[in-house]
Amino acid sequence: MTRYLAGRLGYYAALLTAAVFLSYALTATALGPRAYFEAKQPRPSAAAVDRQLTALNLNDRTPVAERFGTWANGLLHADLGRTIHGTAVNEEFGRRIWVSLRLLLVGSLLGMLLGVAAGAWSAVRQYRLSDRLLTVLSFVLLSTPVFLLALLLKNGAIAAKDAAGHEVIPFTGYETPNLAGGVGTHLADWALHLLLPTLSLALGGLATYSRYQRATMLDVLGADYLRTAEAKGLTRGRALLKHGLRTAIIPMTTMFAYAFLGLFTGAAFTETIFGWHGMGEWFIQAVNEQDVNSVVAVNLFAAVVVLAAGFLADALHAALDPRVRTA
């Protein structure tokens, strides 16, 4: 298993290198930081714009490969360059990364766990009322865009506030400013602020995972090894949990890595709607400002997170399937 995971880690390292280069090349080609400076009032001279762009390693008259080499050299020294405003990208990156990770990790894990549980339950109770209700709910959630779901949740919280006369569930920001109290008070505050944004991401994951988990679980319900396990004395429930679900969940580990990218895309809208100043919100701002280095930094973060999810999926696959460990 160790040899298998080491090989996968090398594969993901190569993918990350290619993803970072393509991201930089596309971003540096598509965005126009020169227009950002030329639009300032009073308009600076062409020489002044060139000096500023060169200082920020954003000069479009310098070959992209040379600019990437300068940026990559800085990356090797833990320097992501400067924003279009001249501040360090590292500072903005460090401030926002924990905001996004808090939302992404909780949202993805919650969506996956609930989706797997709902899908397995739905398969076991095929064509019963609970299965049909879960099916309808899943398709409603799948047909609802993430930003619309986030807006509905936020509007619901605003309506609850108007009805109660005070804020029932926080719907803006990720913490209460200047909150007094101990660790427990702050943890409870963070959990309340995390509730609605996490739900907007987790519900979509729940719907997706439950549909796939239901299908894979149905494939194993009539398997011979389940009947054999029951014949040896295991109860139906224990046989399904120990042998059926373990087999049915293997394809879901692969899906987890690919679904994580969609979760990150949805987080950009979620953060903006709920006032979370994370990587998604920063990405939107950076694109609007033609800020190449900031966009590349967010893309680097997204690539690392998605590939880390892929590696985790491989580790889960190896743990669940003995054939992978001996490959």
N, C-alpha and C positions, 0 to 999 in steps of 0.2 A: 504493500500500500504506500509506503514511504517513497519507493522508486516511482510509482505511478504519479503521486502528487508532485514530486520534484520535476518530473517531465512536464506536467501541466503548468507548473509555475514558470518554467522556462518558456513555454509556449505563450503564456499570458504576458510575460515580460517583452517578448518580441512583438506581440499585438499592441502593447502599450506604446512601444517606440514608434511603430507605424502610425498608430492613431494620433499621437502627438504631432508627428511631422505633417501628416495630412491636415490636421486641424489648423496648425500654424499657417501652412501654405494657403489653404482656402480662406482663412480669416484675413490674412495679410493681403490677399488678392481682392477679396470682396468688399472689405471696408475701406473707407477713404478718410483717414485722419487729417490729411492735408485740407480737405474741405472744412473740417471742424475749425481749424485755425484761421483759414482764409475768411470765414464767416464772422469773425470777431469784429467788433467796432470799438475804436477805429481799426480799420483793416491794416494788419502788419505788412511789412515789405516781404517780397518773395525770399530774400536772403534770410530774414529773421525767421520765417516759417521753416525754411530748410534747416537752419541751425537748431531750432526747437525739435523738429522731427528727428534729426540725426542724434540729438542728445537722448531722445526717448527710444531710439532704435526703431523708428516708425517711418523713416524716409522711403517713400515709394520709388525713389530713383536709385536706391540701393537694391541689388538683386535679392530676391526672397531667400535664396540659399544662404547668402552672407548674413542676412538679418536673423535667420533661424540659427545659424552657427553661434552668433553672439548671444541670442536668447538661451540656447541650449547650454552654452558655457556657464551662463549665469545660473541656470537651473541646477547644474552639477554642484554649484556652491550655494544652493538653497536660496537663490535670488530669482524671483519671477518677473523682474523688471519694474518699470514705472508705469503708472496709469497715465492717461492722456492729460490729467491735471498736474502731473509731476510728483505725485505721492507714491510711496512704495506699494506695489501690488501685494507684497507679503502681509502688510498690516491689514488691508481690507480682507484678504483671504483668511487670515487667522481669526478675524472678528466674525466672519460670516459662516465659516465651515461648521462650527459646532451647532449653530442654529439649524442648518440644513440637515446635518447628520442626526440630530435629535428627532427631527420630523420624519426623515426617510427611514431610519432604522425601526422606529416604533411602528410607523405606518406599514412598512413592508412585512415585518414579522407578524403584526396583528392580522393583516389581510391574508397572509399565507396560512397561519394557524386556523383562523376562522373558516377560510375557504376550504381547506382540507377536511376539517371536521364536518362542515355543512355538506360537502360533496359526498363524503363517505356515508353520512346519515341518510342523505337523499337516495343513494344507491341501494342501501339496505331496505329502505321503505319505498321502493320503486312503485310508481303509479298511485301511491296513497296520497291523501290530502296534503300532508306535510311536504312530500316530494313535489307536488304540483305548485304549491305556494312558493317553495324555494326556487322553482324553475321560473315562475312569473317574476319574482323579485329579482332574480339574477339578470333576466333579460331587460328589465326596466333599468337596473343599474348600469348594465353594459351599454345601453342606448343613451345614457345621460353623460354628456361631457364632464370632465373633472371640474372645469371652471363653473359650470352651471350648478353642479352638486355643491360646490363650495359656496356659491352665492345663495343657494336655498338654505343651507345650514346657517349662514351668517344672518340672513333675513329672519330666520326662525328665532335666532338668539336676540335679535333686535326687537322682534314682536314680543318675546317673553319679557324683555326688559321693560317695554312700554306697559305691558299688562301688570307686571309686579311692582313697577315703580322704582326698581333698582336692578342692577346688572345680575342676572342669574348665572349665565355662563359667559366668561370673557370671550370677546370675538375680535379683539384688536391687540396686536403685539404678542410677545412670548413671555412676558413677565410684567408684574405690576411695579411701576417705578417707585423707588424709595419705600418699599414695603418693609415694615418693622416686624420683628419676630425671629424665631429660631429656625433651625434647619427644617423641621417639620412644616412650619408655615410656608417656607419658600418652596419646598417640594410639592405641597398641595397647590400652591399658586401656579407652579410650572405645569402640573398635571391638568389643571383646569384650562389654562391657556392652550395646552397641547390637544385638548379633546376634539374640538371642531376641525382644525386642520388635519389631524390624524384621521378622523372619520372620513373626510372628503377623499383621502388617498386610500384608506383601508377598504372602504366599501367597494371601490372598483376592483381591487385585488381579490376581495372575497367573492365577488360575482364571477370573475375569470377563473380563479382556482377551483371554485366549487363545480363549475361546468366540466372542467377537465378531470377533476378528481372523481366525479360521479361516473364519467365514461370509463376511466381506468378501473374503478372499483367494480363496475358491472362486468368487466372482462374476467375478473378473478372469482366472482361469487360462485360460479359453477365448476370451479377447478377441482381436479381429482385430489390434490393435496389438502384442500379444505375438508373434503369428505373423509379423507384418511385421518386427519387430525381429530375430527369429531368422533370417528370410530374408535380412536385410541383413548377417548374419555374426555377430551376438551369440550367445554360448552360452546355453543354456537358463537356467542359473543367473544369469548376468549380466542377461539380459532380465527375469527374475523380480524380481531385486533392484532394478534401475534403473527399470523401468517398472511391473511388477506391484505390488510392495510399496508403492511411492510412491503409487499410486492407491488401493490397499486400505487404507492407513493413514489416509486423510483423514477417514473417519467416526469413527475412534478419537480424533481430537483433540477432537471435540465431546464424546464420552463421558467424556474425561478430567476435564473440569470438573465434571460431575455425580457422577462416582465419588469425587471428592475429599471431598465432604461425608460420604459413608459412611465414608471412611477416618478422618476426624476423629471421627466417632461411635465407631468402634471403638477409637480411641486413648484415649478416656476409660476404657474397661475395661482396656486394655493397660497404661496408666500405673499404674492402681490395683493391678493384679496384680503387676507387676514393680517396684513401689516407685519409679516415676518421678514426681517432684513437678512435674508439668507442668500445662498448662491444663485437660486433661481431668479430672485428679484434683481440681483446684481447683474446677471447675464442680460436681462432685458434692458437695464439702464446702460450697460456697456455697449450693446449693439446700437442703441439710439445715439450714443455719443461717439461712435466710430472708434471705440477704445480697444485696439487690437490685443494688447497684452492682457487686459482684464478678461476678454472673451476667451482667449487661449487658456488662461488660468482656470476658468470655470469648466472649459472642455476637458482640461487635464483632470480636474476633480471628478467630473462625470465618468471619464474613462477609467480612472482608478477604482471608483465605487462599483461600476458595472463589472469590471474584470475581477474585482474582489468577490462580488456576488457569484460570478462564474466559478471562481476557485472554490468558494464555499459549497456551491452546488456539486462540484466534482468530489469534494470531500464527503458530502452526504451520500452521494451515489456510491462511492467506494465503501462507505460504512454499511450501507444497506444491501449491496450486492457483492457477495463473496467473489464472484467471477472477476470483478474489476480489480480486486486486491491482488490477485495472482497473475494479472495481465502483464 
